[in-house]
Amino acid sequence: MPDYRYNAIDQSGREIAGSINMATRESVIDKLIADGLAPSFVEEEKDKGYAHRMPFAGKGHVSKVEVEAFTLELANLLSAGVPLSRSLGILSREASTPAARAQWSAIKDSVADGMSLADSFSKWPRSFPPVYVAMVRAGETGGFLDLVLNQIANFQSREKKLIGKVRAATVYPIILAILGILIMIFLMTFFIPRFSSIFKEFGGELPALTLFIVGVSNFISRYWMILLIFFAVVVVGFRRAMAKEEGRRAMEGLFLKIPMVGTILARFALVRFCRMLGTLAGASVPLVASLRVANEAIGNQTLSDALEETVRKVQNGSSLSAGMAGCPQLFPSSVVEMVSVAEATGRLDSELVRLSGAYEEELDRRLSMLVAQAEPALLFIMAILVGTVILGMLLPIFNLQELIR
């Protein structure tokens, strides 16, 4: 019998991992559930890739947009009273891409064979992450699957909107920075060499600023290939460092210390955490398990490390607000107080969702403010650089008569 690796969440909310020797994957899942565990990932150890482990996995990638549409349509069909198996069949026939059609069909077949929907989703971790599977499992257990799917679709939509806002806010500053770099490259490689050849014809001693600019221009013109290779090496090295946990932590910690930028990153993580935790709590997922999943969803390893202490405190019996108070970098005191009141009144899930919306608006304002300050700052830097180059080229012209002598 093959060995299967698994990840599961126990009744106390802790995530555990291990391996078990059984005949089929379904029997492993049944064994874990019988032991009081909620499996989120089960894989045969000899399989190294999705293409060997799942049919159709190598036939294309299902986009997040398709998964979001699938979730919302499935929720609507179930809310209308359409049986699950029939709903999955309808969605597989109406899928917009061959990859989605193959994946939805495989899920329908698994459900028709008696597997739960959550377990069927767990076979496709690229499309359905552990948090998705955990919420669906809670909905199936509690008998409110259509409500959970609606919550997931709403979460995905708001998350996409939030990320879109962040990307849109950074487009114009990035364009300005690229434009400034292109202008400087043009000046250094085309404009200055023509002026420097004119100055050589006249002879004489050039101003120090002019000599420096001409020297930089000559260096770039001669060694541009080396500079290009050096830049490529730096980019590749940076990407490899960011791919490692230590490098990512160091870079994230550096960004968090930058004024305004650090606050925006912390608010972005807070919005994602509150929305995820509120959605999971509303789906009746245990608090500790919800905290662990929400911690993974914040998207910042440094803040995630700081939040681990909060998870441990809650797991040991502390209230959520008391645990959050130990992570001031992520949770302002006002958030801790509001969560404390929500815990006392039994409306934690709705308050967390409300906080995510309120801080999303604050994040939007801070992004707008940062962009409003970054635009003139970048224009000022561009003006200084270009002005310095132009001035360095004009200084010899002011002393043209002396140079001619």
For each residue, the residues with C-beta under 8 A, 3 or more apart:
1: 21 22 23
2: 21 22 23 44 45 46
3: 19 20 21 44 45 46
4: 19 20 21 22 25 28 42 43 44 45
5: 17 18 19 41 42 43 44 45
6: 17 18 19 20 28 32 39 41 42 43
7: 15 16 17 39 40 41 130
8: 15 16 17 32 37 38 39 40
9: 13 14 15 16 37 38 40 134 286 289 292
10: 13 14 16 36 37 38
11: 36 286
12: 288 315
13: 9 10 286 287 288 289 290 291 292 315
14: 9 10 288 292 315
15: 7 8 9 40 289 292
16: 7 8 9 10 37
17: 5 6 7 8
18: 5 6
19: 3 4 5 6 45
20: 3 4 6 28 31 32
21: 1 2 3 4
22: 1 2 4 27 28 31
23: 1 2 27
24: 27 28
25: 4 28 29 42 44
26: 29 30 115 119
27: 22 23 24 30 31
28: 4 6 20 22 24 25 31 32 39 42
29: 25 26 32 33 39 42 115 119
30: 26 27 33 34
31: 20 22 27 28 34 35
32: 6 8 20 28 29 35 37 38 39 42
33: 29 30 36 37 38 39
34: 30 31
35: 31 32
36: 10 11 33
37: 8 9 10 16 32 33
38: 8 9 10 32 33 134 137 289
39: 6 7 8 28 29 32 33 42 119 122
40: 7 8 9 15 122 130 133 134
41: 5 6 7 122 125 130
42: 4 5 6 25 28 29 32 39 122
43: 4 5 6 47 53
44: 2 3 4 5 25 47 53
45: 2 3 4 5 19
46: 2 3
47: 43 44 52 53
48: 52
49: 52 53
50: 53 54 57 58 126
51: 54 57 58
52: 47 48 49
53: 43 44 47 49 50 57 123
54: 50 51 57 106 123 124
55: 102 106
56: 59 99 102 103 105 106
57: 50 51 53 54 124 126
58: 50 51
59: 56 98 99 102
60: 97 98 99 102
61: 99 126
62: 66 67 97 99 100 103 124 126 127
63: 66 67
64: 67 68 156 160
65: 68 69
66: 62 63 69 70 95 96 97 100
67: 62 63 64 70 71 127 128 156
68: 64 65 71 72 153 156 157 160
69: 65 66 72 73
70: 66 67 73 74 91 95 100 104
71: 67 68 74 75 149 152 153 156
72: 68 69 75 76 149 150 153
73: 69 70 76 77 91
74: 70 71 77 78 87 88 91 149
75: 71 72 78 79 146 147 149 150 152 153
76: 72 73 79 80
77: 73 74 80 82 86 87 90 91
78: 74 75 81 82 84 87 145 146 149
79: 75 76 146 150
80: 76 77
81: 78
82: 77 78 86 87 90
83: 86 87
84: 78 87 88 111 117 145
85: 88 89 108 111 112
86: 77 82 83 89 90
87: 74 77 78 82 83 84 90 91
88: 74 84 85 91 92 104 107 108 111
89: 85 86 92 93 108
90: 77 82 86 87 93 94
91: 70 73 74 77 87 88 94 95 104
92: 88 89 95 101 104 105 107 108
93: 89 90 101
94: 90 91
95: 66 70 91 92 98 100 101 104
96: 66 100
97: 60 62 66 100 101
98: 59 60 95 101 102
99: 56 59 60 61 62 102 103
100: 62 66 70 95 96 97 103 104
101: 92 93 95 97 98 104 105
102: 55 56 59 60 98 99 105 106
103: 56 62 99 100 106 107 124 127
104: 70 88 91 92 95 100 101 107 108
105: 56 92 101 102 108 109
106: 54 55 56 102 103 109 110 120 123 124
107: 88 92 103 104 110 111 117 120 121 123 124
108: 85 88 89 92 104 105 111 112
109: 105 106 112 113
110: 106 107 113 115 119 120 123
111: 84 85 88 107 108 114 115 116 117 120
112: 85 108 109
113: 109 110
114: 111
115: 26 29 110 111 119 120
116: 111 119 120 137 140
117: 84 107 111 120 121 136 140 145
118: 121 122 133 134 136 137 140
119: 26 29 39 110 115 116 122 123
120: 106 107 110 111 115 116 117 123
121: 107 117 118 124 127 128 132 133 136
122: 39 40 41 42 118 119 125 128 133
123: 53 54 106 107 110 119 120
124: 54 57 62 103 106 107 121 127 128
125: 41 122 128 129 130
126: 50 57 61 62
127: 62 67 103 121 124
128: 67 121 122 124 125 132 133 136
129: 125 132 133
130: 7 40 41 125 133 134 293 296
131: 134 135 276 280 293 296 297
132: 121 128 129 135 136 152
133: 40 118 121 122 128 129 130 136 137
134: 9 38 40 118 130 131 137 138 280 285 289 293
135: 131 132 138 139 148 151 152 279 280 283 285
136: 117 118 121 128 132 133 139 140 145 148 149 152
137: 38 116 118 133 134 140 141
138: 134 135 141 142 148 280 283 284 285
139: 135 136 142 143 144 145 146 147 148 149 283
140: 116 117 118 136 137 143 145
141: 137 138
142: 138 139 283 284
143: 139 140
144: 139 147 148 283
145: 78 84 117 136 139 140 148 149
146: 75 78 79 139 149 150
147: 75 139 144 150 151 283
148: 135 136 138 139 144 145 151 152 283
149: 71 72 74 75 78 136 139 145 146 152 153
150: 72 75 79 146 147 153 154
151: 135 147 148 154 155 279 282 283
152: 71 75 132 135 136 148 149 155 156 279
153: 68 71 72 75 149 150 156 157
154: 150 151 157 158 279
155: 151 152 158 159 275 276 279
156: 64 67 68 71 152 153 159 160
157: 68 153 154 160 161
158: 154 155 161 162 275 356 360
159: 155 156 162 163 272 275
160: 64 68 156 157 163 164
161: 157 158 164 165
162: 158 159 165 166 268 271 272 360 363
163: 159 160 166 167
164: 160 161 167 168
165: 161 162 168 169 363 364 367
166: 162 163 169 170 268 367
167: 163 164 170 171
168: 164 165 171
169: 165 166 367 368 370 371
170: 166 167 173 174 371
171: 167 168 174 175
172: 175 176 371 375
173: 170 176 177 371 374 375 378
174: 170 171 177 178
175: 171 172 178 179
176: 172 173 179 180 375 378 379 382
177: 173 174 180 181 378
178: 174 175 181 182
179: 175 176 182 183 382
180: 176 177 183 184 378 381 382 385
181: 177 178 184 185
182: 178 179 185 186
183: 179 180 186 187 382 386
184: 180 181 187 188 385 386 389
185: 181 182 188 189 220
186: 182 183 189 190 191
187: 183 184 190 191 192 386 389
188: 184 185 191 192 216 217 220 221 389
189: 185 186 192 193 217 220 221 224
190: 186 187 193 194
191: 186 187 188 194 195 389 393
192: 187 188 189 195 196 213 214 217 389 393
193: 189 190 196 197 217 218 221
194: 190 191 197 198
195: 191 192 198 199 393
196: 192 193 199 200 214 217 218
197: 193 194 200 201
198: 194 195 201 202
199: 195 196 202 206 210 214 396 403
200: 196 197 203
201: 197 198
202: 198 199 396 400 403 404
203: 200 403
204: 399 402 403 404 405
205:
206: 199 210 211 214 395 396
207: 210 211 392 395 396 399
208: 211 212
209: 212 213 388 391 392 395
210: 199 206 207 213 214 392 393 395 396
211: 206 207 208 214 215
212: 208 209 215 216 392
213: 192 209 210 216 217 388 389 392 393
214: 192 196 199 206 210 211 217 218
215: 211 212 218 219
216: 188 212 213 219 220
217: 188 189 192 193 196 213 214 220 221
218: 193 196 214 215 221 222
219: 215 216 222 223
220: 185 188 189 216 217 223 224 227
221: 188 189 193 217 218 224
222: 218 219
223: 219 220 226 227
224: 189 220 221 227 228
225: 228 229
226: 223 229 230
227: 220 223 224 230 231
228: 224 225 231 232
229: 225 226 232 233
230: 226 227 233 234
231: 227 228 234 235
232: 228 229 235 236
233: 229 230 236 237
234: 230 231 237 238
235: 231 232 238 239
236: 232 233 239 240
237: 233 234 240 241
238: 234 235 241 242
239: 235 236 242 243
240: 236 237 243 244 247
241: 237 238 244 247 248 250 251
242: 238 239 247 248 251
243: 239 240 247 248
244: 240 241 247 248
245: 248 249 301
246: 249 250
247: 240 241 242 243 244 250 251
248: 241 242 243 244 245 251 252 301
249: 245 246 252 253 301 302 305
250: 241 246 247 253 254
251: 241 242 247 248 254 255
252: 248 249 255 256 265 300 301 302 303
253: 249 250 256 257 302
254: 250 251 257 258
255: 251 252 258 261 262 265
256: 252 253 262 265 266 300 302 303 329
257: 253 254 262
258: 254 255 261 262
259: 262 263
260: 263 264 366 369 370 373
261: 255 258 264 265 370
262: 255 256 257 258 259 265 266
263: 259 260 266 267 366
264: 260 261 267 268 363 366 367 370
265: 252 255 256 261 262 268 269 300
266: 256 262 263 269 270 303 329 330
267: 263 264 270 271 359 362 363 366
268: 162 166 264 265 271 272 299 363
269: 265 266 272 273 298 299 300 303 330
270: 266 267 273 274 298 330 331 335 359
271: 162 267 268 274 275 356 359 360 363
272: 159 162 268 269 275 276 294 297 298 299 356
273: 269 270 276 277 294 295 297 298 307 330
274: 270 271 277 278 352 353 355 356 359
275: 155 158 159 271 272 278 279 352 353 356
276: 131 155 272 273 279 280 290 293 294 297 298
277: 273 274 280 281 290 291 294 352
278: 274 275 281 282 348 349 350 351 352 353 355 356
279: 135 151 152 154 155 275 276 282 283 349 353
280: 131 134 135 138 276 277 283 285 289 290 293 294
281: 277 278 284 285 287 290 348 349 352
282: 151 278 279 349 350 353
283: 135 138 139 142 144 147 148 151 279 280
284: 138 142 281
285: 134 135 138 280 281 289 290 293
286: 9 11 13 289 290
287: 13 281 290 291 314 320
288: 12 13 14 291 292 311 314 315
289: 9 13 15 38 134 280 285 286 292 293
290: 13 276 277 280 281 285 286 287 293 294
291: 13 277 287 288 294 295 310 311 314 320
292: 9 13 14 15 288 289 295 296 311
293: 130 131 134 276 280 285 289 290 296 297
294: 272 273 276 277 280 290 291 297 298
295: 273 291 292 298 304 307 308 311
296: 130 131 292 293 304
297: 131 272 273 276 293 294
298: 269 270 272 273 276 294 295 303 304 307 330
299: 268 269 272
300: 252 256 265 269 303 304
301: 245 248 249 252 304 305
302: 249 252 253 256 305 306
303: 252 256 266 269 298 300 306 307 327 329 330
304: 295 296 298 300 301 307 308
305: 249 301 302 308
306: 302 303 309 310 327 329 330
307: 273 295 298 303 304 310 311 327 330
308: 295 304 305 311 312
309: 306 312 313 323 326 327
310: 291 306 307 313 314 320 323 324 326 327
311: 288 291 292 295 307 308 314 315 323
312: 308 309 315 316 323
313: 309 310 316 318 322 323 326
314: 287 288 291 310 311 317 318 319 320 323
315: 12 13 14 288 311 312
316: 312 313
317: 314
318: 313 314 322 323
319: 314 322 323 340 343
320: 287 291 310 314 323 324 339 343 348
321: 324 325 336 337 339 340 343
322: 313 318 319 325 326
323: 309 310 311 312 313 314 318 319 320 326 327
324: 310 320 321 327 330 331 335 336 339
325: 321 322 328 331 333 336
326: 309 310 313 322 323
327: 303 306 307 309 310 323 324 330 331
328: 325 331 332 333
329: 256 266 303 306
330: 266 269 270 273 298 303 306 307 324 327
331: 270 324 325 327 328 335 336
332: 328 335 336
333: 325 328 336 337
334: 337 338
335: 270 324 331 332 338 339 355 359
336: 321 324 325 331 332 333 339 340
337: 321 333 334 340 341
338: 334 335 341 342 351 355
339: 320 321 324 335 336 342 343 348 351 352 355
340: 319 321 336 337 343 344
341: 337 338 344 345 351
342: 338 339 345 347 348 350 351 352
343: 319 320 321 339 340 346 348
344: 340 341
345: 341 342
346: 343
347: 342 350 351
348: 278 281 320 339 342 343 351 352
349: 278 279 281 282 352 353
350: 278 282 342 347 353 354
351: 278 338 339 341 342 347 348 354 355
352: 274 275 277 278 281 339 342 348 349 355 356
353: 274 275 278 279 282 349 350 356 357
354: 350 351 357 358
355: 274 278 335 338 339 351 352 358 359
356: 158 271 272 274 275 278 352 353 359 360
357: 353 354 360 361
358: 354 355 361 362
359: 267 270 271 274 335 355 356 362 363
360: 158 162 271 356 357 363 364
361: 357 358 364 365
362: 267 358 359 365 366
363: 162 165 264 267 268 271 359 360 366 367
364: 165 360 361 367 368
365: 361 362 368 369
366: 260 263 264 267 362 363 369 370
367: 165 166 169 264 363 364 370 371
368: 169 364 365 371 372
369: 260 365 366 372 373
370: 169 260 261 264 366 367 373 374
371: 169 170 172 173 367 368 374 375
372: 368 369 375 376
373: 260 369 370 376 377
374: 173 370 371 377 378
375: 172 173 176 371 372 378 379
376: 372 373 379 380
377: 373 374 380 381
378: 173 176 177 180 374 375 381 382
379: 176 375 376 382 383
380: 376 377 383 384
381: 180 377 378 384 385
382: 176 179 180 183 378 379 385 386
383: 379 380 386 387
384: 380 381 387 388
385: 180 184 381 382 388 389
386: 183 184 187 382 383 389 390
387: 383 384 390 391
388: 209 213 384 385 391 392
389: 184 187 188 191 192 213 385 386 392 393
390: 386 387 393 394
391: 209 387 388 394 395
392: 207 209 210 212 213 388 389 395
393: 191 192 195 210 213 389 390 396 397
394: 390 391 397 398
395: 206 207 209 210 391 392 398 399
396: 199 202 206 207 210 393 399 400 403
397: 393 394 400
398: 394 395
399: 204 207 395 396 402 403
400: 202 396 397 403 404
401: 404 405
402: 204 399 405
403: 199 202 203 204 396 399 400
404: 202 204 400 401
405: 204 401 402
